[in-house]
Amino acid sequence: MNDPFLQAHEAFPLFYWMSLPLSPISIRDQMVRGKMIIDRAFENEILVEGQDKGILVVGAGACGVTAAMTAAARNVPTVLIDRGSSAFHLQNGALTRYLDPTQYDWPLDHWQEGNFPWGALPAMPLPYQADIAGNVAAFWNISLNNFLSKHKHGSKLTILWKTEIKNFTLNPSNASVMVKLSQAGGSSYHRDEFGLVIWAAGHGTETCVVESNSKKVVYRGRPFWSIDYLTRPQCGLSVVPEVIIAGGGDGGLQDFLRAITKCESAKEIYKACKIPSEIERVVQSAEDRAHRCYIWGNPENKRHDHAVHLMLQADHSAAVQKALKSKQVRAGLKHLFPNTPDNVRLVYRCSHFENFYGLNRFLVLLIASYLEQVYSMNNILVPNASITDVSSKDGHSCASTMIGGCDGRPHSVELSSYPDCRKGIGGPLRKLDANLIVIRYGIDSANLKLSTRVRSAITRPRHSLPYHVPP
């Protein structure tokens, strides 16, 4: 088997990995992986149309459902399992989070398409059009249900809810994988033999809490996919907002942009700014240089990533200063900010952002620089810092309050220095007041014991994926 796509995702023979630490891992990227892994398995005769031996797909998100529908449509018995009780459970209830399949390809020529696939590209099992996440998931559920009830091979797809893998055994001599499945909380087990296993399950637990040194939770923030009110006036608060958003990844930058502009999407913000094409070309070159370095970096050696991020941050900052010399850009920003916006601060570790969506990075730096110049808002960006403690200023208990119950109430937020992402956290830095705190500190997958076994077999997790499934 010499197929580069299969090799890049093979953890063990007949066992393919589609989750973290693979990157990129956007929803569209997950769909591309899910479709291509099945297509390539057929091309390499690992799968054969009409075969008797089934395949197992773990995880009923965008990747898993795409893979399962693709395999079943080609008359292969397919079992799709998920720990939850529905497909796309993260997006189902996300009624304030906006999704767009192409906006983060900015500044490439298709970034404003807002559809995947776009134009005359081959169709995908799930339609993906820019919209609120809950609406996108509703269309996906309709597509899945229509497939099950109306497609000529819909009966080939079996879905088992509240089911997970407990263990697996490779059987190369029989070209199969023996899998031990657990249902309903682990009280019952059964074994099944599959010709192929595709792991597309969730990446881990989102870190949206603040813990003390003793690992005790002192503050619980809203998860990324939960409902929030950042785009409402005063961020939905009845008091003057003092907002802190923690995290230099794409989640933190996205929420900073939503909170300070009141726009649903980065595309909406960017269109208002009227950025000249020559600035876009400068940024595109910077992004390409950084990407070519990043995919060859060692994920376990932060020196590599630190250098790439520093270079990219400097290139974006230089492009921002050029953009702010343009009258049309300043006019667009004036339209976005006719008055002083809400007090929103972005606290992030190290001196650079950690994201790789150029649009978010550019817009955050552009807006922060503009607001500093025009409204003397000098502390919007707080680099080299990490939140290490949150305490109530009015006597309420942050840790025991329901998620969102602290919104609008006064807090003291303790920051510790985080001068270098290669070295970690330092000593106490200062305290800030806040009545709305958003924590976006990434994904913790340490508790996924089985997936740790599989992930350790992935030696090249960083990829340069196509923007769409090749015809």
C-alpha positions as MATLAB code, in Angstrom:
seq = 'MNDPFLQAHEAFPLFYWMSLPLSPISIRDQMVRGKMIIDRAFENEILVEGQDKGILVVGAGACGVTAAMTAAARNVPTVLIDRGSSAFHLQNGALTRYLDPTQYDWPLDHWQEGNFPWGALPAMPLPYQADIAGNVAAFWNISLNNFLSKHKHGSKLTILWKTEIKNFTLNPSNASVMVKLSQAGGSSYHRDEFGLVIWAAGHGTETCVVESNSKKVVYRGRPFWSIDYLTRPQCGLSVVPEVIIAGGGDGGLQDFLRAITKCESAKEIYKACKIPSEIERVVQSAEDRAHRCYIWGNPENKRHDHAVHLMLQADHSAAVQKALKSKQVRAGLKHLFPNTPDNVRLVYRCSHFENFYGLNRFLVLLIASYLEQVYSMNNILVPNASITDVSSKDGHSCASTMIGGCDGRPHSVELSSYPDCRKGIGGPLRKLDANLIVIRYGIDSANLKLSTRVRSAITRPRHSLPYHVPP';
ca = [
       0.000    0.000    0.000;
       1.774    3.075   -1.308;
      -1.082    5.552   -1.197;
       0.235    8.686    0.596;
      -3.168    9.635    2.013;
      -3.733    6.211    3.525;
      -0.191    6.102    4.868;
      -0.592    9.497    6.534;
      -3.668    8.303    8.442;
      -2.752    4.681    9.181;
      -2.193    4.022   12.880;
      -2.144    0.242   12.470;
      -2.983   -2.074    9.585;
      -6.688   -1.565    8.746;
      -7.014    1.085   11.491;
      -7.107    4.720   10.329;
      -6.974    7.826   12.499;
      -8.908   11.038   11.671;
      -8.685   13.041   14.909;
      -6.146   15.089   16.889;
      -3.200   15.532   16.752;
      -3.812   15.681   13.007;
      -3.925   19.154   11.555;
      -5.596   20.985    9.976;
      -8.795   19.806   11.603;
     -11.543   22.311   10.707;
     -15.006   20.892    9.988;
     -14.368   21.088    6.269;
     -11.005   19.389    6.714;
     -12.745   16.612    8.630;
     -15.179   16.147    5.759;
     -12.344   15.999    3.242;
     -10.542   13.387    5.341;
     -13.704   11.311    5.794;
     -14.482   11.225    2.067;
     -10.920   10.685    0.869;
     -10.123    7.856    3.292;
     -12.987    5.798    1.880;
     -12.290    6.751   -1.742;
      -8.639    5.766   -1.399;
      -9.529    2.513    0.375;
     -11.579    1.550   -2.678;
      -8.877    2.668   -5.093;
      -6.366    0.447   -3.292;
      -8.819   -2.484   -3.057;
      -8.854   -2.423    0.721;
     -12.599   -2.056    0.261;
     -14.611   -3.658   -2.543;
     -18.156   -2.725   -3.502;
     -20.628   -5.311   -2.248;
     -18.167   -6.986    0.151;
     -19.551   -8.982    3.066;
     -17.136   -7.893    5.780;
     -18.224   -4.594    7.291;
     -16.317   -1.542    8.438;
     -16.544    0.374   11.712;
     -16.585    4.174   11.913;
     -16.115    5.683   15.377;
     -17.664    9.107   15.932;
     -20.811   10.619   14.398;
     -19.429   14.057   13.660;
     -18.804   15.596   10.255;
     -15.866   13.296    9.458;
     -17.406   10.070   10.717;
     -20.792   10.556    9.078;
     -19.132   11.555    5.798;
     -16.996    8.411    5.850;
     -19.904    6.163    6.853;
     -22.272    7.511    4.196;
     -19.562    7.257    1.521;
     -18.829    3.617    2.348;
     -22.473    2.551    2.668;
     -23.370    4.289   -0.603;
     -20.922    1.908   -2.291;
     -22.689   -1.130   -0.838;
     -20.309   -1.836    2.034;
     -21.844   -2.862    5.388;
     -21.006    0.026    7.714;
     -21.454    0.413   11.456;
     -21.281    3.961   12.841;
     -20.957    4.311   16.610;
     -20.973    7.313   18.931;
     -20.878    7.869   22.675;
     -23.783   10.281   22.414;
     -27.373    9.825   21.336;
     -27.313   11.878   18.135;
     -25.084   12.915   15.267;
     -23.330   16.300   15.270;
     -24.164   16.795   18.948;
     -21.707   19.669   19.405;
     -23.184   21.733   16.594;
     -26.836   20.792   17.174;
     -27.364   23.260   19.992;
     -24.891   25.932   18.875;
     -27.336   28.693   18.001;
     -24.921   31.631   18.202;
     -21.787   30.163   16.586;
     -21.383   30.938   12.886;
     -19.755   28.452   10.532;
     -18.338   29.119    7.106;
     -16.549   26.409    5.102;
     -14.342   28.758    3.057;
     -13.806   32.058    4.893;
     -10.601   30.886    6.563;
      -9.018   30.201    3.178;
      -8.610   33.979    2.926;
      -7.097   35.536    0.904;
      -7.367   32.821   -1.766;
      -9.802   33.488   -4.592;
     -12.533   31.137   -3.300;
     -12.603   32.370    0.305;
     -15.956   34.143   -0.073;
     -17.806   31.219   -1.665;
     -19.480   30.192    1.598;
     -20.346   26.731    0.235;
     -18.605   23.377    0.258;
     -18.139   22.102   -2.280;
     -18.421   25.170   -4.473;
     -18.913   25.573   -8.194;
     -18.669   22.399  -10.269;
     -16.668   20.437   -7.676;
     -17.835   16.873   -6.876;
     -20.744   16.651   -4.430;
     -20.233   15.595   -0.819;
     -22.509   13.403    1.325;
     -23.276   16.349    3.624;
     -24.132   19.859    2.336;
     -22.175   22.626    4.031;
     -23.312   26.212    3.564;
     -22.274   29.161    5.728;
     -24.836   29.594    8.509;
     -25.370   29.351   12.252;
     -23.953   26.020   13.448;
     -27.317   24.731   14.655;
     -28.826   25.314   11.220;
     -25.890   23.623    9.492;
     -26.284   20.592   11.756;
     -30.032   20.474   11.052;
     -29.350   20.147    7.318;
     -26.751   17.461    8.011;
     -29.242   15.474   10.092;
     -31.811   15.731    7.305;
     -29.208   14.480    4.795;
     -28.275   11.565    7.056;
     -31.901   10.585    7.684;
     -32.727   10.842    3.981;
     -29.804    8.575    3.194;
     -30.964    5.984    5.713;
     -34.558    5.988    4.485;
     -34.277    6.725    0.757;
     -30.856    5.742   -0.618;
     -30.782    2.370   -2.359;
     -27.989    1.281   -0.015;
     -29.253    3.099    3.066;
     -29.828   -0.219    4.828;
     -26.092   -0.866    4.681;
     -25.537    1.801    7.346;
     -26.228    0.834   10.957;
     -25.899    3.434   13.719;
     -25.312    2.465   17.342;
     -25.761    5.303   19.826;
     -24.240    5.404   23.299;
     -21.588    2.968   22.129;
     -17.804    3.113   22.301;
     -14.736    0.987   21.660;
     -13.261   -0.573   24.779;
     -10.447   -2.427   23.048;
      -9.382   -3.889   19.730;
      -7.138   -6.661   18.413;
      -5.497   -6.685   14.999;
      -5.756   -9.893   12.995;
      -3.520   -9.392    9.929;
      -3.791  -13.025    8.819;
      -7.545  -12.622    8.432;
      -7.370   -8.994    7.207;
      -9.632   -7.882   10.044;
      -9.865   -6.048   13.347;
     -11.642   -7.627   16.319;
     -13.336   -4.854   18.302;
     -14.832   -4.953   21.783;
     -17.768   -2.544   21.988;
     -19.479   -1.225   25.088;
     -23.009    0.128   25.240;
     -25.077    2.026   27.807;
     -22.321    3.057   30.217;
     -20.204   -0.061   29.914;
     -22.624   -2.538   31.488;
     -22.757   -4.718   28.354;
     -20.076   -5.747   25.903;
     -19.965   -7.509   22.595;
     -17.283   -8.327   20.060;
     -17.432   -7.768   16.341;
     -15.048   -8.350   13.477;
     -14.493   -5.584   10.920;
     -12.488   -5.299    7.743;
     -11.571   -1.693    8.487;
     -11.795    0.734   11.419;
     -11.885    4.511   11.035;
     -11.491    6.573   14.209;
     -13.212    9.927   13.782;
     -14.275   10.415   17.393;
     -14.077   13.651   19.342;
     -10.720   15.137   20.156;
     -11.036   15.346   23.937;
     -12.358   17.755   26.551;
     -12.425   21.474   25.893;
     -10.483   23.506   28.457;
     -12.898   26.295   29.350;
     -12.247   26.303   33.107;
      -9.648   27.857   35.391;
      -7.988   25.559   37.907;
      -6.003   26.390   41.034;
      -2.533   25.005   41.671;
      -4.193   22.068   43.405;
      -6.241   21.345   40.233;
      -9.437   22.553   41.854;
     -11.837   24.267   39.448;
     -12.313   27.889   40.474;
     -14.189   29.138   37.410;
     -16.325   27.530   34.691;
     -16.739   29.367   31.411;
     -19.086   28.735   28.533;
     -17.905   26.006   26.126;
     -17.104   26.997   22.554;
     -20.227   25.361   21.125;
     -22.628   26.673   23.774;
     -24.982   29.613   23.342;
     -23.447   32.980   24.199;
     -24.366   36.640   23.817;
     -21.088   38.194   22.748;
     -22.582   39.780   19.633;
     -25.384   41.490   21.545;
     -25.094   45.058   22.850;
     -22.947   45.070   25.990;
     -22.295   41.360   25.321;
     -25.768   40.657   26.640;
     -25.034   42.059   30.106;
     -27.188   44.477   32.076;
     -24.052   46.222   33.345;
     -21.183   47.921   31.556;
     -19.125   44.996   30.248;
     -15.582   44.283   31.336;
     -14.722   41.268   29.210;
     -11.642   39.067   29.304;
     -11.123   36.432   26.653;
      -8.274   34.035   27.395;
      -6.495   32.109   24.674;
      -4.447   32.913   21.600;
      -5.857   30.129   19.425;
      -8.623   30.431   16.882;
     -11.386   30.052   19.472;
     -10.082   32.969   21.521;
      -9.473   35.186   18.497;
     -12.862   34.360   17.020;
     -14.669   35.284   20.229;
     -12.642   38.467   20.624;
     -13.742   39.567   17.162;
     -17.371   38.707   17.843;
     -17.409   40.516   21.179;
     -15.738   43.723   20.047;
     -17.414   44.111   16.621;
     -20.826   42.456   17.270;
     -20.455   40.735   13.899;
     -21.263   37.037   13.495;
     -18.419   36.208   11.142;
     -14.900   37.280   10.263;
     -16.038   37.623    6.653;
     -18.553   40.288    7.657;
     -15.853   42.240    9.498;
     -13.362   41.959    6.676;
     -15.773   43.161    4.022;
     -16.347   46.331    6.036;
     -12.596   47.020    6.207;
     -12.016   47.226    2.421;
      -8.456   45.890    2.552;
      -6.418   46.667   -0.611;
      -5.426   43.680   -2.749;
      -1.717   44.415   -2.357;
      -2.062   43.883    1.408;
      -3.803   40.572    0.763;
      -0.900   39.416   -1.404;
       1.585   40.281    1.341;
      -0.401   38.287    3.898;
      -0.887   35.343    1.549;
       2.879   35.134    1.038;
       3.458   35.265    4.803;
       0.875   32.536    5.409;
       2.398   30.291    2.763;
       5.912   30.684    4.184;
       4.676   29.898    7.687;
       2.662   26.880    6.581;
       5.630   25.374    4.766;
       7.680   25.666    7.950;
       4.920   24.498   10.272;
       4.129   21.180    8.589;
       7.767   20.134    9.022;
       7.979   21.211   12.655;
       8.190   18.686   15.468;
       4.980   18.992   17.559;
       6.972   17.948   20.628;
       9.577   20.667   20.120;
       7.976   24.035   20.801;
      11.052   25.839   19.524;
       9.959   25.078   15.962;
       6.416   26.410   16.346;
       7.491   29.400   18.404;
       9.786   30.607   15.637;
       7.074   30.169   12.980;
       4.455   32.008   15.020;
       6.819   34.862   15.807;
       7.641   35.302   12.140;
       3.976   35.165   11.147;
       2.926   37.615   13.860;
       5.583   40.087   12.711;
       4.534   39.775    9.065;
       0.882   40.341    9.916;
       1.727   43.301   12.129;
       3.689   44.906    9.319;
       0.781   44.347    6.918;
      -1.612   45.891    9.446;
       0.457   49.081    9.662;
       0.441   49.369    5.878;
      -3.323   48.809    5.800;
      -3.945   51.531    8.391;
      -2.337   54.072    6.074;
      -5.174   53.514    3.615;
      -8.070   55.980    3.777;
     -10.554   53.344    2.661;
      -9.455   50.969    5.405;
      -9.772   53.628    8.085;
     -13.170   54.613    6.704;
     -14.297   51.002    6.916;
     -13.063   50.690   10.478;
     -14.793   53.943   11.391;
     -18.018   52.429   10.109;
     -17.439   49.373   12.311;
     -16.534   51.495   15.324;
     -18.402   54.818   15.191;
     -18.049   54.965   18.979;
     -15.835   53.405   21.625;
     -16.620   49.675   21.672;
     -17.162   47.434   24.671;
     -14.154   46.906   26.924;
     -12.882   43.563   25.636;
      -9.387   42.267   26.356;
      -7.602   39.307   24.825;
      -5.151   37.593   27.193;
      -2.801   35.136   25.543;
       0.253   33.111   26.383;
       3.614   34.043   24.879;
       4.171   37.033   22.599;
       2.310   35.588   19.616;
      -1.044   34.044   18.780;
      -1.227   30.295   18.342;
      -3.792   30.171   15.568;
      -3.311   29.365   11.910;
      -6.353   31.060   10.407;
      -4.782   34.129    8.844;
      -8.066   36.029    8.690;
      -8.568   35.970   12.455;
      -4.955   36.898   13.150;
      -4.976   39.811   10.720;
      -8.313   41.217   11.902;
      -7.435   41.042   15.614;
      -4.154   42.872   15.057;
      -5.823   45.389   12.727;
      -8.668   46.217   15.094;
      -6.472   46.383   18.197;
      -4.062   48.772   16.475;
      -6.870   50.941   15.123;
      -8.666   51.220   18.471;
      -5.415   52.100   20.192;
      -4.818   54.916   17.703;
      -8.363   56.293   17.574;
      -9.828   55.629   21.029;
      -6.629   55.257   23.099;
      -7.594   51.710   24.060;
      -4.067   50.662   24.950;
      -4.600   47.373   26.762;
      -6.842   45.430   24.402;
      -4.180   42.808   23.774;
      -2.493   41.355   26.852;
       0.370   39.113   25.698;
       2.693   36.949   27.789;
       0.018   36.212   30.374;
      -2.196   33.367   31.553;
      -5.206   33.319   33.890;
      -4.314   31.373   37.030;
      -7.119   32.341   39.403;
     -10.603   33.877   39.381;
     -12.328   35.060   42.534;
     -15.708   36.585   43.211;
     -15.925   40.200   44.346;
     -19.530   39.983   45.546;
     -19.439   36.705   47.480;
     -20.832   34.289   44.900;
     -19.178   30.925   44.259;
     -17.859   30.753   40.684;
     -17.103   27.023   40.647;
     -20.542   25.934   41.897;
     -22.550   28.371   39.799;
     -24.121   26.963   36.627;
     -22.272   27.777   33.395;
     -23.037   31.381   32.501;
     -24.362   32.117   35.964;
     -21.362   34.321   36.696;
     -21.910   36.527   33.653;
     -22.346   40.143   34.696;
     -21.045   39.631   38.210;
     -17.780   41.206   39.401;
     -14.606   39.126   39.468;
     -10.955   39.600   40.188;
      -8.846   37.797   37.597;
      -5.270   36.937   38.516;
      -2.749   36.824   35.701;
       0.599   35.087   35.852;
       3.402   35.735   33.442;
       3.729   33.448   30.455;
       6.641   35.039   28.618;
       7.593   32.108   26.433;
       5.493   29.204   25.149;
       8.616   27.023   25.212;
       9.048   27.403   28.979;
       5.548   27.688   30.429;
       4.019   29.718   33.197;
       5.930   32.108   35.454;
       5.122   34.071   38.592;
       2.226   36.410   39.482;
       1.814   39.328   37.104;
      -1.209   41.462   37.977;
      -4.957   41.414   38.568;
      -7.764   42.625   36.311;
     -11.448   43.221   36.966;
     -13.966   41.436   34.769;
     -17.667   40.638   34.719;
     -17.520   38.288   31.737;
     -14.729   35.747   31.280;
     -14.301   33.469   28.264;
     -11.727   30.669   28.530;
     -10.380   29.215   25.279;
      -7.386   27.127   26.318;
      -7.751   24.379   23.732;
      -8.474   20.657   23.976;
      -7.323   18.265   26.688;
      -7.144   14.703   25.371;
      -5.170   13.223   28.267;
      -8.155   11.210   29.514;
      -8.709    9.390   26.206;
      -6.768    6.245   27.106;
      -7.568    4.171   24.026;
      -7.020    7.051   21.641;
      -3.627    7.726   23.250;
      -2.547    4.246   22.214;
      -3.584    4.906   18.629;
      -2.356    8.504   18.388;
       1.133    7.474   19.412;
       1.330    5.483   16.185;
       0.775    8.587   14.029;
       4.253    9.827   13.162;
       3.378   12.655   10.735;
       0.343   14.492   12.160;
       0.723   17.738   10.203;
      -0.661   17.736    6.702;
      -1.295   20.057    3.800;
      -4.812   19.014    2.807;
      -6.538   19.865   -0.465;
      -9.255   22.498   -0.209;
     -11.740   20.022   -1.664;
     -11.946   16.353   -2.569;
     -10.142   15.867   -5.902;
     -12.446   14.899   -8.808;
];
